[in-house]
Each structure stands twice: as structure tokens, then as C-alpha cells.
Amino acid sequence: MRKLINSTYITIDGVIENPTWTMPYFDEEAAAFAGSQTDEADAMLMGRVTYDGMSVAWPQRDESDPSTGAAYFNNVKKYVASTTLTNPTWNNTEVLQGDLVQEVTRLKAQDGGDIIQYGYGSVTAQLVHAGLVDEVRFWICPVLQGGASLTAPLKDVPVSFELIGTRVHRSGVIIATYRPGTAA
């Protein structure tokens, strides 16, 4: 069975939106770990908000430069959980039809590598609650951003996590990897 890995950049005050604040921390060490994640994943899962942001940004990047990651993101198989997206324009994108939990269960049962998911919102919350997320990797960046935090829209989804690994980068970024446990 394939693993569903969520990888989310987050500030120490819980902000995940518009992660341009990660750029000062995305050094060679971070790039190597990010590359290892995509090396293991042959599919990507996202909600509509993440799709809208990524589908605009990635096609603008140079695919011939391996350091950009654009070749991976523009060509990997992408699945979007959305009830409103009908005609995705980003290469190799499929909109999941029907029940999200059933569709992701079907994807995980297929042969293949990991399924990577970026950002932690309502799609991830539903999948964690259903027991379908195998790991959550929070890239905790040492910055206060201000604004809406991660916890605001997820207050009704209590889940505890088991820490299964940490990586501390020279830049100050801490990657904490968790396995979802039981409801809190």
C-alpha cells in the first residue's frame, strides 16, 4: 500500500499560508530533504486552494534547471480534491470525483510510490480523521509571520500524533515527522 505523506511549512506562530517566508531557510540541506521526498513520491494530492496557488507558480519555473523542482511538480501525477474545479489546466492533473475518503483509499491501494501532499487544511484534516495520512512532516521555520494560524479552521478535528523523527537544519528549520495516532 502506498503511503500518504503530508509535508507542511509552518511558522512558529502557526501560519502556513503563502509560504514565501520559507525562502531564507530553503538552503542546500532543505533542498536535499525536499528532493528525497519527491524522489519517493510519484503522485501529489492537494485541495483546491493549494492547487490554485501551485498551478500558477510552478509552470512559470524553468524545468531545465534541476534545482528548481519544476520538472517534478509540472509533470508528476496530480490529484485535486475539489467539488468546483472542472477543467484543470496544470499538466497531468485529475480532479477526484465523489467521496474524498473513498477516492484516497483507492489511490493508496494502487501500486506506486508515496503520495505527497503540501499544506495542512480541510482536506488533510478529513484524511487524518479517516486514518489515511501515514506521516505529517512539519517544517517549522524560526519566524513569526502573524495572521491566521493553522489551528483556526481545524478546531473540530482533535488528533494526537506520535513523533517518529526530527531533523534540525543549520538554518534553524526543524522538520518534525509525526504519525497520526488516536483522537485526543
Phi, psi and omega per residue, in radians:
M1 nan 2.411 3.108
R2 -1.227 2.659 3.072
K3 -1.731 2.488 3.019
L4 -1.784 2.021 -3.086
I5 -1.958 2.124 3.049
N6 -1.698 2.279 3.136
S7 -2.202 1.986 -3.000
T8 -2.254 2.233 3.010
Y9 -1.445 2.336 -3.093
I10 -2.537 2.464 3.060
T11 -1.428 2.948 3.135
I12 -1.248 -0.197 3.021
D13 -1.769 0.260 2.966
G14 1.524 0.217 -3.126
V15 -1.509 2.354 3.080
I16 -2.136 -0.278 -3.066
E17 -1.205 2.568 3.057
N18 0.756 1.173 -2.983
P19 -1.313 0.724 3.037
T20 -1.149 -0.366 3.105
W21 -1.179 -0.138 3.102
T22 -1.384 -0.352 -2.994
M23 -0.947 -0.739 3.118
P24 -1.114 -0.297 -3.085
Y25 -1.819 -0.054 -3.094
F26 -1.586 1.346 -3.126
D27 -1.663 -2.940 -3.113
E28 -1.055 -0.668 -3.137
E29 -1.120 -0.797 3.111
A30 -1.149 -0.722 3.135
A31 -1.074 -0.678 3.140
A32 -1.133 -0.756 3.135
F33 -1.193 -0.739 3.099
A34 -1.044 -0.711 3.100
G35 -1.117 -0.653 3.113
S36 -1.152 -0.592 3.084
Q37 -1.135 -0.810 -3.110
T38 -1.267 -0.501 3.072
D39 -1.070 -0.573 -3.093
E40 -1.566 -0.181 -3.062
A41 -1.942 2.225 3.087
D42 -1.907 0.215 3.084
A43 -2.686 2.725 3.137
M44 -2.278 2.438 3.120
L45 -2.090 2.397 3.119
M46 -2.666 2.804 2.998
G47 -1.529 3.104 -3.069
R48 -1.114 -0.720 -3.116
V49 -1.115 -0.789 3.113
T50 -1.117 -0.749 3.098
Y51 -1.005 -0.830 -3.101
D52 -1.028 -0.694 3.122
G53 -1.276 -0.816 -3.068
M54 -1.249 -0.624 -3.086
S55 -1.212 -0.314 3.060
V56 -1.563 -0.716 -3.033
A57 -1.320 -0.872 -2.986
W58 -1.168 -0.711 3.135
P59 -1.071 -0.316 3.132
Q60 -1.425 -0.185 -3.071
R61 -1.598 2.697 -3.059
D62 -1.339 1.927 3.128
E63 -1.248 -0.369 -3.125
S64 -1.339 -0.248 3.104
D65 -1.695 1.883 -3.069
P66 -1.102 -0.338 -3.120
S67 -1.303 -0.236 -3.115
T68 -1.445 -0.448 -3.050
G69 1.380 -0.030 -3.054
A70 -1.085 -0.657 -3.134
A71 -1.061 -0.723 3.111
Y72 -1.132 -0.991 -3.029
F73 -1.111 -0.597 -3.128
N74 -1.362 -0.332 -3.052
N75 -2.021 -0.310 3.131
V76 -1.095 2.670 3.053
K77 -1.179 2.232 -3.092
K78 -2.088 2.354 3.078
Y79 -2.062 2.308 -3.127
V80 -2.064 2.206 3.039
A81 -1.548 1.863 -3.113
S82 -2.743 2.472 3.050
T83 -1.725 -0.088 -3.078
T84 -2.023 -0.388 3.128
L85 -1.345 2.146 -3.109
T86 -2.047 -0.454 -3.070
N87 -2.363 1.350 -3.106
P88 -1.152 2.409 -3.104
T89 -1.781 -0.251 -3.131
W90 -1.338 2.280 -3.096
N91 -0.779 2.340 2.975
N92 1.128 0.650 -3.125
T93 -1.895 2.372 3.075
E94 -2.196 2.324 3.070
V95 -1.528 2.228 3.109
L96 -1.235 2.308 -3.137
Q97 -1.816 2.488 3.050
G98 1.492 -2.706 -3.059
D99 -1.202 2.179 -3.091
L100 -1.008 -0.834 -3.104
V101 -1.082 -0.767 3.117
Q102 -1.117 -0.740 -3.123
E103 -1.138 -0.753 -3.134
V104 -1.244 -0.615 3.037
T105 -1.028 -0.746 3.115
R106 -1.107 -0.779 3.138
L107 -1.088 -0.748 -3.124
K108 -1.155 -0.484 -3.120
A109 -1.357 -0.272 -3.139
Q110 -1.291 2.764 3.020
D111 -1.210 2.590 3.078
G112 2.536 -3.082 3.127
G113 -1.473 -2.919 3.116
D114 -1.085 2.783 2.975
I115 -1.925 2.091 -3.109
I116 -1.702 2.497 3.125
Q117 -2.372 2.301 3.134
Y118 -1.919 2.466 -3.139
G119 1.536 2.641 -3.100
Y120 -2.249 1.750 -3.135
G121 -2.365 -2.605 -3.031
S122 -1.142 -0.600 3.117
V123 -1.117 -0.838 3.131
T124 -1.091 -0.749 -3.141
A125 -1.016 -0.765 3.120
Q126 -1.101 -0.721 -3.088
L127 -1.280 -0.616 3.036
V128 -1.106 -0.824 -3.136
H129 -1.024 -0.599 -3.140
A130 -1.478 -0.041 3.128
G131 1.374 0.390 -3.071
L132 -1.742 -0.202 3.116
V133 -1.583 2.162 -3.092
D134 -1.512 -0.618 3.118
E135 -2.570 2.566 2.997
V136 -2.131 2.159 3.124
R137 -1.971 1.880 3.095
F138 -1.614 2.100 3.049
W139 -1.598 1.638 -3.043
I140 -1.456 1.937 -3.105
C141 -1.648 2.378 -3.065
P142 -1.360 1.151 -3.125
V143 -2.555 2.527 2.983
L144 -1.754 2.178 -3.070
Q145 -1.819 -0.632 -3.045
G146 1.401 2.727 -3.137
G147 1.882 -2.963 -3.126
A148 -1.086 2.391 -3.121
S149 -1.791 2.917 -3.123
L150 -0.978 -0.662 -3.005
T151 -1.284 -0.387 -3.044
A152 -0.969 -0.897 -3.075
P153 -1.459 -0.032 -3.006
L154 -2.004 0.335 -3.026
K155 -1.102 -0.354 -3.109
D156 -1.674 0.232 -3.101
V157 -2.175 1.306 -3.124
P158 -1.301 2.181 3.121
V159 -2.512 2.435 3.000
S160 -1.762 2.739 -3.106
F161 -2.244 2.605 3.057
E162 -1.820 2.174 3.109
L163 -1.225 2.186 3.133
I164 -2.064 -0.067 3.075
G165 3.120 2.669 3.037
T166 -2.402 2.617 3.020
R167 -2.344 2.288 3.097
V168 -1.999 2.113 -3.129
H169 -1.632 2.688 3.117
R170 -1.000 -0.496 -3.115
S171 -1.261 -0.199 -3.088
G172 1.803 -0.127 3.103
V173 -1.275 2.367 3.056
I174 -2.020 2.203 3.052
I175 -1.810 1.934 3.134
A176 -1.816 2.103 -3.121
T177 -1.836 2.223 -3.088
Y178 -2.168 2.669 2.978
R179 -1.925 2.212 3.110
P180 -1.019 2.436 3.131
G181 -1.937 -2.208 -3.086
T182 -1.830 2.943 3.086
A183 -1.101 2.461 -3.123
A184 -1.310 nan nan
